[in-house]
Amino acid sequence: MTDNIKLGLKENWKQFTVLVIVNAFVGGMIGMERTIFPQFASQEFGVGSKTAILSFITAFGLTKAVANYYTGRLANKFGRKNLLLFGWLTAIPVPFLLIHVPNWSWVIFANILLGMSQGLTWSSTVVMKIDLVGEKDRGFAMGLNEFAGYFSVGLVAFFTGFIANRFGITPYPFYIGIFISIMGFLLTALWVKDTRLFVHKESTTDTTAQLDNIFLETTFKNKTLSSVTQAGLVNNLNDGMIWGLLPIVLLSLNYNNENIGIITAVYPTVWGIGQLFTGRMSDFYSKKAMLFWGMLLQGLAILLLPFYSDFYILAFISAALGLGTALVYPTFLSTIAQATSPKQRAESIGTFRLWRDLGYAFGAVISGVTADLFGIKYAVIFIGIVTIISSLIIKFRMPEQIKNNN
């Protein structure tokens, strides 16, 4: 049954390319909200509290985290493609809801749907690419996957800011989301093929020891997996803060929507493009070193944010933050994949992505409450310090050898 199946990027480049394009559409759905949402909240609904504004990120993060976990658990049972299709079906109502919502509660509901969709779609494409390529090109594959997703986040973030600056916060920016969700569903339905047979193929030769309890090992016990998991959580904790507070900071500095769009787009764009290189690097260089330096660079960049107002300096800081994130993001996934057996990989990645995307919720709540109580400057500084502490956990807890390390 698996005799005709070959693992590798070159051997499966057509299907891999389709999945890269699909993931670009997945990323675009987040980019739709990235630049304009805090202003959308205050202008359309009169939501002024930082905690309340960031509640949409909390709803998104919690739902995406749970969807990630169950995508990992159910991938072998129901098939990767079926979960991917269901994720796109969940995304299609989101932009329509955001155009027509009568109150803020409906905005929260739209972001619950968006989080569910992102968990199902992004997790499925990650697992499917890892299934296809085998061990040799795993980091490069994750780099391509995350490049497509986050470059698209940056691109759509820029365009929504541009459109909002010319035509208003709503409805025109959300038309982009209608196009993206429908095209993503059609691409998946017509051209994506399930990859479960590739898992069976790899399992015949893989010698990685199986984990006794995938959730506990990935979260706490296995030094490699748990070190990566805490860093993933902190990475998205600071990303949740940047998503929610950076546009508010820039508005307070009297930047218009177009310039806010540029500064907020630089971060995910550098993050996206950088992964073309950092993903490949993680196949050859120390994954531990890349994770440490990436988290440290993120923390230092965040600490600089509150102290500058110049457009070009803020754009540079945004780029540095993107580079730090590019160093860690594909490396997270390739490390998890290397440290687990093929049969348990989807569930371990799902557990990692559960905690990683809970970081969005933690970041939104912590930074929102801190900003309301003490001011945005202190919220940003606090998140920067937490990110640096995470880099030190990588430095002192994570082993150099990845396979079979407990």
C-alpha positions in Angstrom: 0.0 0.0 0.0 2.9 2.3 0.8 5.4 0.8 -1.8 4.8 3.6 -4.3 5.1 6.4 -1.8 8.4 8.3 -1.5 9.2 10.8 1.2 10.9 14.1 0.3 10.4 17.6 -0.9 11.5 17.0 -4.5 9.4 13.8 -4.7 6.3 15.6 -3.5 6.8 19.2 -4.7 3.5 19.5 -6.5 1.4 18.7 -3.5 3.8 20.6 -1.2 3.4 23.7 -3.4 -0.4 23.5 -3.2 -0.2 23.3 0.6 2.1 26.3 0.7 -0.4 28.4 -1.3 -3.2 27.2 0.9 -1.3 28.3 4.0 -0.8 31.7 2.5 -4.5 32.1 2.4 -4.7 30.8 6.0 -2.3 33.6 7.1 -4.2 36.2 5.1 -7.3 35.7 7.3 -5.3 36.9 10.4 -3.7 39.8 8.4 -7.2 41.1 7.7 -7.5 42.1 11.4 -3.9 42.9 12.2 -3.7 46.6 11.5 -7.2 48.0 11.9 -8.9 46.1 14.8 -8.2 48.3 17.8 -9.4 51.3 15.8 -12.4 49.2 14.6 -13.3 48.5 18.2 -13.1 52.1 19.4 -14.7 53.8 16.3 -17.5 51.3 15.6 -18.4 50.2 19.2 -16.9 52.8 21.5 -14.7 50.2 23.2 -12.0 52.2 25.0 -10.5 49.8 27.7 -7.3 48.1 26.6 -8.5 44.9 28.3 -11.8 45.0 26.4 -10.2 45.8 23.1 -7.8 42.8 23.5 -10.7 40.5 24.4 -11.0 39.6 20.7 -7.4 38.3 20.8 -8.2 36.3 24.0 -11.2 34.7 22.3 -9.2 34.0 19.2 -6.2 32.5 21.1 -8.3 30.3 23.4 -10.3 28.8 20.5 -7.3 28.4 18.2 -5.4 26.7 21.0 -8.1 24.1 21.6 -8.6 23.6 17.9 -4.9 23.0 17.5 -5.0 20.3 20.1 -7.9 18.4 18.7 -6.6 18.8 15.2 -3.5 16.9 16.4 -5.5 14.3 18.2 -8.1 13.7 15.4 -5.7 14.0 12.4 -5.1 10.2 12.2 -8.8 9.4 12.8 -10.6 11.7 10.3 -7.8 12.6 7.9 -5.8 15.8 7.5 -7.7 17.0 4.4 -11.1 16.7 6.0 -10.0 18.8 9.0 -8.6 21.4 6.6 -11.8 21.6 4.7 -13.8 22.0 7.9 -11.5 24.8 9.0 -12.2 26.7 5.8 -15.9 26.2 6.2 -15.6 27.8 9.6 -13.7 30.8 8.2 -16.2 31.8 5.5 -18.7 33.5 7.8 -16.1 35.6 9.7 -15.7 38.6 7.3 -19.5 38.7 6.7 -20.0 38.8 10.5 -17.4 41.6 10.9 -19.2 43.7 8.2 -22.6 43.3 9.7 -22.1 42.9 13.5 -24.5 44.8 15.7 -22.4 44.9 18.8 -19.0 43.9 20.3 -20.2 40.5 21.5 -20.7 39.5 17.8 -17.1 40.6 17.1 -15.9 38.2 19.9 -18.0 35.4 18.3 -16.5 36.1 14.9 -13.0 35.7 16.4 -14.0 32.5 18.1 -14.9 31.2 14.6 -11.6 32.6 13.3 -9.6 30.9 16.0 -11.3 27.6 15.4 -10.6 27.9 11.7 -6.9 28.9 12.2 -6.3 25.9 14.5 -7.8 23.5 12.1 -6.3 24.9 8.9 -2.8 25.9 10.0 -2.2 22.7 12.1 -3.4 20.5 9.2 -1.1 22.1 6.7 1.9 21.9 9.1 1.3 18.2 9.8 0.7 17.4 6.1 4.0 19.1 5.0 6.0 17.2 7.7 4.3 14.0 6.5 5.4 14.6 2.9 9.0 15.6 3.3 10.6 13.1 5.7 13.4 14.0 8.1 16.0 15.5 5.8 14.2 18.7 4.7 11.9 19.1 7.7 13.2 22.5 8.8 13.2 23.9 5.2 9.6 22.6 4.8 8.5 24.4 8.0 10.3 27.5 6.9 8.4 27.5 3.6 5.1 26.8 5.4 5.6 29.6 8.0 7.0 32.0 5.3 3.8 31.6 3.2 1.5 32.1 6.2 3.3 35.1 7.9 4.3 36.9 4.7 0.6 36.8 3.8 -0.2 38.1 7.3 2.1 41.1 6.6 0.9 41.7 3.1 -2.8 41.6 4.0 -2.1 43.7 7.1 -0.6 46.4 4.9 -3.4 46.3 2.4 -6.2 46.5 5.0 -4.4 49.5 6.5 -4.1 51.1 3.1 -7.8 50.4 2.2 -9.0 51.6 5.7 -7.0 54.9 5.3 -8.8 55.6 2.0 -12.2 54.1 2.3 -12.8 53.7 6.1 -12.4 51.0 8.7 -15.4 49.0 7.4 -16.7 47.3 5.2 -14.0 47.4 2.5 -11.0 45.9 4.4 -13.1 42.8 5.2 -13.9 42.1 1.6 -10.4 40.7 1.4 -11.4 38.1 3.9 -14.4 37.0 1.9 -12.1 36.4 -1.2 -9.5 34.6 0.9 -11.8 32.2 2.7 -13.7 31.1 -0.4 -10.5 30.6 -2.4 -8.9 28.7 0.4 -11.8 26.3 0.6 -11.9 25.8 -3.2 -8.1 25.1 -3.4 -8.3 22.6 -0.6 -11.4 20.8 -2.1 -10.0 20.6 -5.6 -6.2 20.0 -5.2 -5.2 18.9 -1.7 -4.7 15.2 -1.1 -4.6 13.5 2.3 -1.1 12.4 3.6 -1.8 9.6 6.2 -0.2 7.0 4.0 3.1 9.0 4.2 3.0 8.5 8.0 2.7 4.7 7.6 5.7 4.8 5.2 7.9 6.7 7.6 6.9 4.6 10.5 8.4 1.5 9.0 12.0 2.9 9.3 11.8 5.4 12.1 13.4 4.3 15.4 12.4 7.2 17.7 11.1 6.0 21.1 7.4 6.6 21.6 6.2 8.8 24.5 4.3 7.3 27.4 2.0 10.3 27.7 2.2 12.7 24.8 0.4 15.6 26.5 2.5 15.4 29.7 5.8 14.8 28.0 5.3 17.7 25.5 4.1 20.0 28.3 6.3 19.2 31.3 8.5 16.1 31.4 10.5 15.8 28.2 13.3 18.5 28.5 13.4 19.1 24.8 9.7 19.2 24.1 8.7 21.2 27.2 11.5 23.8 26.6 10.2 24.3 23.1 6.6 24.4 24.3 7.2 27.2 26.9 9.1 29.2 24.4 6.2 28.8 21.9 3.8 30.0 24.5 5.9 33.1 25.3 6.4 33.8 21.6 2.7 34.1 21.0 2.2 35.9 24.4 4.4 38.7 23.1 2.8 38.5 19.6 -0.7 38.9 21.2 0.6 42.0 23.0 2.1 43.4 19.7 -1.1 42.6 17.8 -3.3 44.4 20.4 -1.1 47.2 21.7 1.2 48.3 18.9 -1.5 49.9 16.8 -2.8 51.7 20.0 0.8 53.0 20.6 1.1 54.2 17.1 -2.3 55.9 17.2 -1.2 57.8 20.3 1.8 59.0 18.3 -0.6 60.4 15.7 0.3 58.0 12.9 -2.3 57.5 10.2 -3.7 54.1 9.2 -1.3 53.7 6.3 1.8 54.3 8.4 0.4 52.1 11.2 -0.1 49.5 8.5 3.5 49.7 7.3 5.0 49.4 10.8 2.7 46.6 11.9 3.3 44.8 8.6 7.1 45.0 8.8 7.2 42.6 11.7 5.2 39.6 10.2 6.7 40.3 6.7 10.3 40.0 8.0 9.1 37.0 10.1 7.7 35.5 7.0 10.6 36.1 4.6 13.2 35.3 7.2 11.8 31.8 7.6 12.8 30.9 4.0 16.4 31.0 5.4 16.0 30.1 9.1 13.9 27.0 8.3 16.8 25.7 6.2 19.3 26.7 8.8 17.5 24.6 11.4 18.3 21.5 9.3 22.1 22.2 9.7 22.7 24.3 12.7 22.0 23.9 16.4 18.3 24.2 17.0 18.9 25.1 20.7 21.1 28.0 19.7 18.6 29.3 17.1 15.8 29.1 19.7 17.9 30.9 22.4 19.1 33.8 20.2 15.7 34.2 18.6 13.8 34.5 21.9 16.5 36.9 23.2 16.3 39.1 20.2 12.6 39.3 20.5 12.8 40.3 24.2 15.4 43.0 23.5 13.4 44.5 20.6 10.2 44.6 22.7 12.1 46.4 25.5 13.1 49.1 23.1 9.6 49.8 21.7 8.3 52.2 24.4 11.3 54.5 24.2 11.1 55.6 20.6 8.6 57.5 18.4 10.5 58.0 15.1 8.9 56.1 12.2 12.2 54.6 10.9 13.4 53.5 14.3 10.0 51.8 15.0 10.1 50.1 11.6 13.7 48.9 12.5 12.5 47.5 15.9 9.6 45.9 14.2 12.0 44.2 11.7 14.3 43.0 14.6 11.3 41.5 16.3 10.4 39.8 13.0 13.9 38.4 12.7 13.9 37.0 16.2 10.5 35.3 15.6 11.8 34.0 12.2 14.7 32.3 14.0 12.4 30.4 16.4 9.1 29.7 14.5 10.1 27.0 12.0 12.6 25.7 14.5 9.9 25.0 17.1 8.1 22.7 14.7 11.1 20.9 13.2 12.4 20.2 16.8 9.1 18.8 17.9 9.0 16.6 14.7 12.5 15.4 15.3 11.9 14.5 18.9 8.8 12.4 18.4 7.9 9.3 16.5 5.8 9.7 13.2 2.7 8.0 14.8 2.7 10.5 17.7 3.9 13.6 15.8 0.5 15.1 15.0 -0.7 14.9 18.6 2.6 16.2 20.0 2.5 19.1 17.5 -1.1 19.7 18.5 -0.2 19.8 22.2 2.6 22.3 21.5 0.3 24.4 19.4 -2.3 24.3 22.1 0.1 25.9 24.6 1.7 28.2 22.0 -1.6 29.7 21.0 -2.8 30.0 24.5 0.0 32.5 24.6 -2.3 34.8 22.5 -4.9 34.7 25.3 -2.4 35.1 28.1 -0.6 37.9 26.2 -3.9 39.8 25.6 -5.1 39.5 29.1 -1.8 40.3 30.9 -0.8 43.2 28.6 -4.4 44.6 28.6 -4.8 44.5 32.4 -1.2 45.9 32.9 -1.8 48.6 30.4 -5.1 49.6 32.0 -3.6 49.6 35.5 -0.1 51.0 34.9 0.1 52.2 31.3 1.0 50.7 27.9 4.8 51.4 28.5 4.9 49.1 31.5 2.8 46.4 29.8 5.3 46.3 26.9 8.4 46.3 29.2 6.9 43.4 31.3 6.3 41.3 28.2 9.8 42.0 27.0 11.3 40.7 30.4 9.2 37.6 30.2 10.5 36.9 26.7 14.1 37.2 27.9 13.4 34.8 30.8 12.0 32.3 28.2 15.3 32.5 26.2 17.2 31.6 29.4 15.0 28.5 30.0 16.0 27.3 26.5 19.6 28.0 27.3 19.7 26.1 30.6 17.0 23.4 30.3 17.0 22.2 26.7 19.6 19.5 25.8 21.7 19.8 22.7 20.8 16.3 21.6 17.2 16.1 20.5 16.2 12.5 19.8 15.2 10.3 22.7 16.0 12.9 25.3 14.0 12.8 28.5 
